[in-house]
Amino acid sequence: MVIEHVQPEIDGGYFPIKRIIGEKVKVTADIFADGHDQIRAALLFRKQGKEKWQFSPMSFVGNDRWSGEFTVEEIGIYEYTIEGWVDHLMTWLKDIQKRFQAQEKIKVDILSGIPLLERLTQQITLKGEKYISQLISRLKEEEHPEKLMAILQDKLLIVIIEENPLKNHKTRYPKELKVIVDRKKALFSAWYELFPRSCSPEINQQGTFLDCEKILPDIANLGFDILYFPPIHPIGMTHRKGKNNAITTQKGDPGSPWAIGDETGGHMAIHPQLGSLNDLHRLIKKAKEYGIEIALDLAFQCSRDHPYIKTHPEWFRWRADGTIQYAENPPKKYEDIVPFDFETGHWQELWQELKKITLYWVEQGIKIFRVDNPHTKPFLFWEWLIGQVKEKYPEVIFLSESFTRPKVMYRLAKIGFTQSYNYFTWRNTKYELTEYLNELTNTGVREYFRPNFWPNTPDILSEYLQLGGQSAFFIRFILAATLSSNYGIYGPPYERFINQAVSGKEEYLNSEKYEIKQWENKDIKESTRDFISRINQIRRENPALQMTNNLKFYHVDNDNLLYFGKFSEDLSDIILIVINLDPHYIQSGWVQVPLSEMGIKPDQPFLAQDLLGGDQYIWQGEYNYVELNPNILPAHILKIKKKLKKETDFDYFI
Amino acid sequence: MVIEHVQPEIDGGYFPIKRIIGEKVKVTADIFADGHDQIRAALLFRKQGKEKWQFSPMSFVGNDRWSGEFTVEEIGIYEYTIEGWVDHLMTWLKDIQKRFQAQEKIKVDILSGIPLLERLTQQITLKGEKYISQLISRLKEEEHPEKLMAILQDKLLIVIIEENPLKNHKTRYPKELKVIVDRKKALFSAWYELFPRSCSPEINQQGTFLDCEKILPDIANLGFDILYFPPIHPIGMTHRKGKNNAITTQKGDPGSPWAIGDETGGHMAIHPQLGSLNDLHRLIKKAKEYGIEIALDLAFQCSRDHPYIKTHPEWFRWRADGTIQYAENPPKKYEDIVPFDFETGHWQELWQELKKITLYWVEQGIKIFRVDNPHTKPFLFWEWLIGQVKEKYPEVIFLSESFTRPKVMYRLAKIGFTQSYNYFTWRNTKYELTEYLNELTNTGVREYFRPNFWPNTPDILSEYLQLGGQSAFFIRFILAATLSSNYGIYGPPYERFINQAVSGKEEYLNSEKYEIKQWENKDIKESTRDFISRINQIRRENPALQMTNNLKFYHVDNDNLLYFGKFSEDLSDIILIVINLDPHYIQSGWVQVPLSEMGIKPDQPFLAQDLLGGDQYIWQGEYNYVELNPNILPAHILKIKKKLKKETDFDYFI
């Protein structure tokens, strides 16, 4: 027996695939043997730690390919593998059938199979054993071919054979493949990022966790379920950055939150002006009441005033002149930040300390982390850290903030990150979006890399947003929230259409990274809030939008229109989305509706209900017209209803 | 360090790739590390059995992909793997360079790197050590940035660093991948199949090995280098098949050569009417003088009169009525043939006997075998048998005669078969040929499956040959001999355009499998022999046609024309081939010449010399016209000559 080319299997089974609770794992493989014997196969699966496998029968697809599936019911780790075997009983039965059809004698061949039936009686119930024994006697006595055939076609016999397979040449696929099963939020989440220090309603006042509590209702109304804070720790003074990344500070400049630590504390301390640990606990609890989880930043680096520099100088790099090596990627410099030296001889103590930090925050109630620049630290460290944390707290979610080369981004996902930043931020045209989304959702990447789409971050104000006016913000928002089931925005400037950048760069002018902002509610248009809130509601109400890999692009005869579908597996939720990528002009075109995929006949009218704009269209046939004005609403989110009322539905028809 | 997605690697490295002696093995892999350090990598290779690896540097391609290559110089088995490491010295040098360009101070950073240079001195020659030590002193003394930079840009320093890599985080790819290296004939061969018993020049006379000697000059003139005989052993009498597969025989019916063995002997005996073992030795020797190798058939099955049935009844399957199980695939029956029972409890003795048979013929001088129906025997058996034989005789070639499902065919190639029959026989249209050849030459299959293209065999007279007249025979011949570097014909009926089949089947009418033929030389047209001989000569003279995986299809605006190119790696041999697939009508079209691949500029005229027809065309630019009459010559085999004589080449130009 050969079992090979098992899918999914990442890098020869070295890495696990990812699923959320309740999802199916569909497994396919080439399974075959030499010769003409009938073969069968089963998918074996179990929660890690359990000894006993559960069996799920696999079925033949074609070209020696077999398919089976199982559902993951609990978070944690599952294992799966495949077993195949030759079924001599089935081979014998089919063989007799062929001979009978060819009008050959079958008695001798039937007798040849009786030892197989006798073997069967040894592994079934007493009742079954009796039944088969009787059947054997009848086969021995009977001579008439038609009557012999009738005995063999006995339905109960087939059932008994199916349920009690006689496994010859039983072969187990040598690898036990793994599935990381996460909670639902790993695949379906809407992030809102803000700097808590900018949350004060008072002018010239540093915001606090208590201030954050007051804006929870707004975040909840908008429909977000994760509120993510940049680092909340004390900020170093030495080489602190001023406004717009200036090398010198003015009095009162608060510094970048990523320059972590001063003499009062480091990664386990809270910036004194934000409030106390108690305030944070209160905020976490309050947020929960609004259906919101607080996410924190894991930024494993220090300001020059971090206590570690004195207590653990061996964790850092020192230059020939005795000064500490600060962060840089020549010629770029981050004078306010000192990286850990992961190659230090004392790496074990360092790793343990970073694990302690992570577990500390988990134990404070933080179960979601956005991880800063993971690609500048060793892969092995992350593999170990995430493994250690999830072993105890499998519900923890790690979002990889890595915009580096593709292979490195994918590797970080393979070694354990739950969600990942990615290149969506720079994919604007139809060609770019289609190519990239196909890479993410139609290749092996889909099994382990869960993208999280961010139109902006405190580090990135893309050129598209800089140049496209307010429509650009709406377009990028819909793209993020519908193409990907995980998405997020750096909220306050996004809602206010802030698009002023440092000249020639994709960096915010007067970036909040270096100064405290007063975000005025009066600067947000009601229509913007309605729009965001509506999109999030549509996502919540439609299961098809709660996954990413069900994405499929369809044809529309206009390259400024992006047109795609997302269907729930049972087709109970069918969503077609058309987005005008051009922020300036009305664009129109004929969309090709995938009727047969949707189970709709060409002559059957159906309803396309625009969940976003509220309009409803009666469509029929393959080609239908759309027209989108970016200054009104740049997209249709069409829910397809197959059944339109007919005369037979009318009360008085009968 | 991460080293992953190594190519070529078959099924996680479980199976070897295949090459012939003198071929290159090009290996690529994703190689990267976290962070921004400079990395380097080398390809390691060795002949199996040697302890020491040879190193070949790998170079960066892009997107974290690296590439390297080595040449296999001897037949047998080679191993290869990859080593990557972080190069701190190179990282340091590049870093200083960036700082210098950004006009930063560099002295302190230079001093930080001196320990690395000191480490370098410990692993180089005394002379090099002295040189580097002096350089270190100069770096310590010098203060002026430009002068410091000049010291570092010293060319000898770079050479020493390149040649004596300081390997940090040295990582070895955990698998040692294997290459089976065969002799050249494994990739480049022209087979001619005939039944030696039909070789007699006398009417109604069984041919002998001595008769075969007499036709060697003809086979050599045609240009074939392998002469393959169906089984040459005694043929059973019991249930012997008559003409056209009749269940009963007429007196004198010779039986199918695949029903091996009678009371005088089995697989190690020679059919008495063919001659003696001495005659065979003589034939092998004589053939060698003509540049021809004799190939035999390995058909591991017996007639009902084979001595094994008495001496080893335990090697066969017996039915409930005490009769032996003959070969069948219900409802098809091969009453004259009895298969071995590879599942017998005595399989070890059976396997040893079959190995003995194989080695017996190898020791008689037979180094090429066509293996009958290998897919009806266990994969493990073949893997073992071929491994055992090639361990002692790595020059032996096994051709798999398996027309079964694709996955099974590919598996047989993976487990060791040198060449393989395949579906070429049924691929006729441009779409079919393009799809299939792309599967064979542009996917992972190319690494282990060496196709051998047969337009016909004693078992298959394809419908295309039945229906297309003589042109069909020319077309299929050119396709086989140019698309694939290995090809063969079942010669006597092919040269004579025999196209009469059993009605509704692809079986020869009056098949030579069941009767002795007298093939008259007068039935062969001189033009046919010239054509075959010309094609084989073109193959011998053009290295581009001596491999298969260099195949590339190009565009021509006519679906009846198949148009492809084969280039030698150094572009010294560029062949473009256009074949009219329509055996009935003249077809014409504009072929798109891949100028840039060939290194020809659009304004540069070039010569396309038709090696087949003899005409020469001066072409220029991308599109050129062709017209092919199947009744004259259905193909162009164009050798491209880039340089056309110009006025400057004229004797009196100066």
Boltz contact constraints between the chains, C-beta under 6 A:
constraints:
  - contact:
      token1: [A, 12]
      token2: [B, 12]
      max_distance: 6.0
  - contact:
      token1: [A, 30]
      token2: [B, 407]
      max_distance: 6.0
  - contact:
      token1: [A, 32]
      token2: [B, 407]
      max_distance: 6.0
  - contact:
      token1: [A, 32]
      token2: [B, 408]
      max_distance: 6.0
  - contact:
      token1: [A, 34]
      token2: [B, 375]
      max_distance: 6.0
  - contact:
      token1: [A, 34]
      token2: [B, 378]
      max_distance: 6.0
  - contact:
      token1: [A, 34]
      token2: [B, 379]
      max_distance: 6.0
  - contact:
      token1: [A, 35]
      token2: [B, 376]
      max_distance: 6.0
  - contact:
      token1: [A, 36]
      token2: [B, 329]
      max_distance: 6.0
  - contact:
      token1: [A, 64]
      token2: [B, 405]
      max_distance: 6.0
  - contact:
      token1: [A, 64]
      token2: [B, 407]
      max_distance: 6.0
  - contact:
      token1: [A, 95]
      token2: [B, 330]
      max_distance: 6.0
  - contact:
      token1: [A, 98]
      token2: [B, 330]
      max_distance: 6.0
  - contact:
      token1: [A, 98]
      token2: [B, 331]
      max_distance: 6.0
  - contact:
      token1: [A, 99]
      token2: [B, 330]
      max_distance: 6.0
  - contact:
      token1: [A, 102]
      token2: [B, 331]
      max_distance: 6.0
  - contact:
      token1: [A, 108]
      token2: [B, 319]
      max_distance: 6.0
  - contact:
      token1: [A, 108]
      token2: [B, 320]
      max_distance: 6.0
  - contact:
      token1: [A, 108]
      token2: [B, 321]
      max_distance: 6.0
  - contact:
      token1: [A, 111]
      token2: [B, 320]
      max_distance: 6.0
  - contact:
      token1: [A, 112]
      token2: [B, 319]
      max_distance: 6.0
  - contact:
      token1: [A, 112]
      token2: [B, 320]
      max_distance: 6.0
  - contact:
      token1: [A, 319]
      token2: [B, 108]
      max_distance: 6.0
  - contact:
      token1: [A, 319]
      token2: [B, 112]
      max_distance: 6.0
  - contact:
      token1: [A, 320]
      token2: [B, 108]
      max_distance: 6.0
  - contact:
      token1: [A, 320]
      token2: [B, 111]
      max_distance: 6.0
  - contact:
      token1: [A, 320]
      token2: [B, 112]
      max_distance: 6.0
  - contact:
      token1: [A, 321]
      token2: [B, 108]
      max_distance: 6.0
  - contact:
      token1: [A, 329]
      token2: [B, 36]
      max_distance: 6.0
  - contact:
      token1: [A, 330]
      token2: [B, 95]
      max_distance: 6.0
  - contact:
      token1: [A, 330]
      token2: [B, 98]
      max_distance: 6.0
  - contact:
      token1: [A, 330]
      token2: [B, 99]
      max_distance: 6.0
  - contact:
      token1: [A, 331]
      token2: [B, 98]
      max_distance: 6.0
  - contact:
      token1: [A, 331]
      token2: [B, 102]
      max_distance: 6.0
  - contact:
      token1: [A, 375]
      token2: [B, 34]
      max_distance: 6.0
  - contact:
      token1: [A, 376]
      token2: [B, 35]
      max_distance: 6.0
  - contact:
      token1: [A, 378]
      token2: [B, 34]
      max_distance: 6.0
  - contact:
      token1: [A, 379]
      token2: [B, 34]
      max_distance: 6.0
  - contact:
      token1: [A, 405]
      token2: [B, 64]
      max_distance: 6.0
  - contact:
      token1: [A, 407]
      token2: [B, 30]
      max_distance: 6.0
  - contact:
      token1: [A, 407]
      token2: [B, 32]
      max_distance: 6.0
  - contact:
      token1: [A, 407]
      token2: [B, 64]
      max_distance: 6.0
  - contact:
      token1: [A, 408]
      token2: [B, 32]
      max_distance: 6.0
